[in-house]
Amino acid sequence: MELNVFSDEHFMREALKEAKKAFDADEVPVGAVVVAKNMIIARAHNLTERLNDVTAHAEMQAITSAANYLNGKYLNECTLYVTLEPCVMCAGALAWSQVARIVYGATDTKRGFRVISNNVLHPRTEVKSDVLGEECAALIKTFFQQKR
């Protein structure tokens, strides 16, 4: 099977590269990329330890970077690829950004936004889950196993 260069799996692999950067920096390994017109316009990973900031999640960093790139606050023509289901804080920020699509890898059964409500997001935001979900989950599991 030939991989389409612009597939969801392709961009999730790019988000996984960011998650591996976080892993190597001893951050919870979550990575994100923002795509507009089949081009990555923002890359980010968790920076909560480095910045000593609980809000420095990969998604928050990616939203800021993408908004700066676009010179505007709305991401209504963009897709966010993130290796872990966004938390409620990040989902709220994504709602305010009016992101067109969210594609995530692993489900977060404890802190993911869907634990609270699917209605946290902007009503027009499309969501796709479990893209390379096992690979995304494995990285997080490995990280926390090494912490024990």
N, C-alpha and C positions, 0 to 999 in steps of 0.2 A: 504494500500500500504506500503510495507516494504522499508525502505530507504537503498540503497546500501551505505555502509560505505565510499566508495571511489567515490561517486557521486559529480558532480559539486555543488549541493545543500549543501552537507556535508561540503565541503571546504569553500563555501561562508558563511555558518554559523560560521565557525572559523574566517573568515574575519570580520563578524559582531561583534564577541566578541571583536576584536581589535578596531572596530569603537566605541563600547560602552565604552572602556577604554578612547578613545579620548574625547568622550562626557563628561564623568565623570571628565576629566581634563580640561574642558572648551576649548577644541580644536575642530575645525570643525570635526565632527565624520566620518572620513574615515578610514577604516581599510583594511589591505592587508595580505595575506599569499602567500608564494611561495612553490610550491609542486614539488617534484622530486620523481619519482618512488613510487607514492601514499603515500609519507611521507612529512609532513610539515618541510621544512628546514629553513624557516624564517617567522617571525611574525612582523608586524609593524603597527603603526597608526600615524596620523598626529602629528607632534611635532613642528609646526611652532611657536606657542606661547612660549612654554617652552624653545626652543632653540633660539628664536628671529631670525629665519631664514626662509625666504620665500620659500626656496627650500626644506624644511624638510617635504615634503609630504610623505604620507604612502608608496607610490610606491618607492620613492627614498630611503627611509629607508630600505624597503624590498629588493630592488636590491642590496644594499651594504651588507646587512646581508647575503643574499643568496650567493653572490660572495665570501664573506669571508668563509662561510661554505664549499663551493665547492673548495676553493682555486684557483679560476679562474674567469675571467671577463665575460664569456659567459654563458647565461642561456638557451641555445638552446635545452635542454632536460627538461625544467621546464615550469610550468603553474603558472601565477600570477592570483590570485583571489583578486579582489578589489571591494569595495562596491559602488564606484562611477566611472563612465567613466573617464579614465585618461585625464589630461590636456595635452596641447601640449608639455610642458616641460617634463612631465613624459613619454609621448609617445615617445619623442625623445630619452630619456635615455633607454627606453625599446627596441627601435630599435637598439641602440648601443649594448645592452646586448644580442641581437638576441633571446629574449625569444620566446619559441615555441608557447605558447598560452596565451591569455589574456581573462579572464572571468570576466565580471563586472556586477554589480547589476543595479544601477540606472543610467539613461542617464543624462548627464550634457548638457542641451540644450544651455547654455551660454558659458561655457568654456571647454567643452569636445573636444578632438582632432578631432572628426568627423565634428565639426563645420568648421574646417580649411580644413582637407583632410584626407581621409582614407589611403593615401600614406605616412603618417608620420612614420608608423611602418615598421619594416623589412618585405620584401616581403614574407617571409615564415611564418610569425606570423599569427596564426589563431585567430579569435576574436569571442567570444560568448557574447551576451548581454542579459540583463533582467533576470538574474538568481537571484531569490528572490528580484527582482527590487522594488516591492512595499514596502517591509520591509526595504530595504536599503534607499529608498527615504523618508519613514516616519521618520526615525531617523534624517535625515538631516533637514527635515521640522520642526520637533519638536525643534531641536536645534535653528534654526533661529527664530522660533516663540517666544521662551523664551528670545531671545536677544532683541526683540522689546518692 
